[in-house]
């Protein structure tokens, strides 16, 4: 008899689209739910969430620094620390940070595996400065 992993991770879709049949808010499952969670954690600053000031990262403040190799390594360290501390469903395999001076931003690729799986999943982000 084959055993099946019944653990399913789910989150709400933050677009708040309605399901075409049931009318409920659409859910994201497994890899897509964790991808959304990682994006939210990285783009959230500390003290931005009420009653949970510890959740978030300092990446947005690092975007205003001069684009050097030190800045890219600090951003990489912030991404690894944030995901390690606040997303227990993801095991980080690799984080790549490329400075895009022409576009005034940073390309980030995060490769991870979901808990109890071996298939690598990647998240691509473009981080840019905003006022």
C-alpha positions in Angstrom: 0.0 0.0 0.0 1.4 3.4 -1.0 1.7 6.0 1.7 0.7 9.5 0.9 1.9 12.7 2.4 -1.4 14.3 3.6 0.2 17.5 4.9 -1.0 20.4 2.8 0.0 23.9 3.5 -2.6 26.6 2.6 -2.9 30.3 2.7 -5.3 32.9 1.4 -4.6 34.5 -1.9 -3.8 38.1 -1.1 -5.4 39.3 -4.4 -8.7 38.3 -2.6 -10.2 37.0 -5.9 -13.5 35.2 -5.6 -13.7 31.5 -6.6 -15.9 31.3 -9.7 -18.1 28.6 -8.4 -18.3 28.9 -4.6 -17.7 32.7 -4.3 -15.2 32.1 -1.5 -11.7 33.6 -1.4 -9.3 31.6 -3.4 -6.6 29.7 -1.5 -3.0 28.9 -2.4 -1.6 25.5 -1.5 1.8 24.0 -0.8 4.6 25.7 -2.8 2.6 28.6 -3.9 1.5 29.4 -0.3 5.1 29.3 0.9 6.3 31.4 -2.1 3.7 34.1 -1.1 4.7 33.9 2.5 8.4 34.4 1.7 7.6 37.4 -0.5 5.5 38.9 2.3 8.2 38.4 4.9 10.9 39.9 2.8 8.9 42.9 1.8 7.7 43.6 5.4 9.7 45.9 7.5 10.1 45.5 11.3 7.4 47.3 13.3 5.1 47.2 10.3 2.8 44.6 11.7 0.8 45.6 14.7 1.6 43.5 17.9 4.3 41.6 16.0 7.1 44.1 15.6 9.7 41.3 15.3 8.3 40.0 12.0 10.0 41.4 9.0 13.4 42.5 7.7 15.6 45.5 7.1 15.9 44.9 3.4 14.0 48.1 2.3 16.4 50.2 4.2 19.4 48.5 2.6 18.0 49.4 -0.8 19.1 53.0 -0.2 22.7 52.1 0.4 25.4 52.3 -2.3 25.3 49.3 -4.6 28.4 47.4 -3.6 29.3 43.8 -3.0 28.9 44.4 0.8 25.4 45.6 0.3 24.5 42.5 -1.7 26.0 40.2 1.0 24.0 42.1 3.7 20.8 41.7 1.7 21.5 38.0 1.2 22.1 37.6 5.0 18.9 39.5 5.8 16.9 37.2 3.4 18.4 34.0 4.9 17.8 35.2 8.5 14.2 36.3 7.9 13.2 33.0 6.2 15.0 30.9 8.8 13.4 32.7 11.7 9.8 33.1 10.4 9.1 30.5 7.7 9.6 27.0 9.2 8.0 25.3 6.2 11.0 26.2 3.9 14.5 24.9 3.9 16.8 27.3 2.1 19.1 25.9 -0.4 20.5 29.0 -2.1 20.0 32.8 -2.2 21.3 34.8 -5.2 21.4 38.6 -5.1 22.3 40.5 -8.2 22.6 44.3 -8.2 20.9 45.9 -11.2 22.4 49.4 -11.2 20.7 50.3 -14.5 17.2 49.5 -13.1 18.0 50.9 -9.6 17.0 47.6 -8.0 18.1 44.2 -6.9 17.2 40.8 -8.4 16.9 38.1 -5.8 16.4 34.4 -6.5 15.6 32.2 -3.5 15.8 28.4 -3.9 14.3 26.3 -1.2 12.6 23.0 -0.5 9.3 22.5 1.2 9.3 20.7 4.5 9.3 16.9 3.9 10.0 17.2 0.2 13.2 17.1 -2.0 12.0 19.1 -5.0 13.6 22.5 -5.2 11.3 25.5 -5.6 12.5 29.0 -6.5 11.1 32.5 -5.9 12.3 35.4 -8.1 12.0 38.9 -6.7 12.9 42.4 -8.0 13.4 44.7 -5.1 13.4 48.4 -5.8 13.4 51.6 -3.8 10.2 53.4 -3.1 9.5 56.5 -1.1 
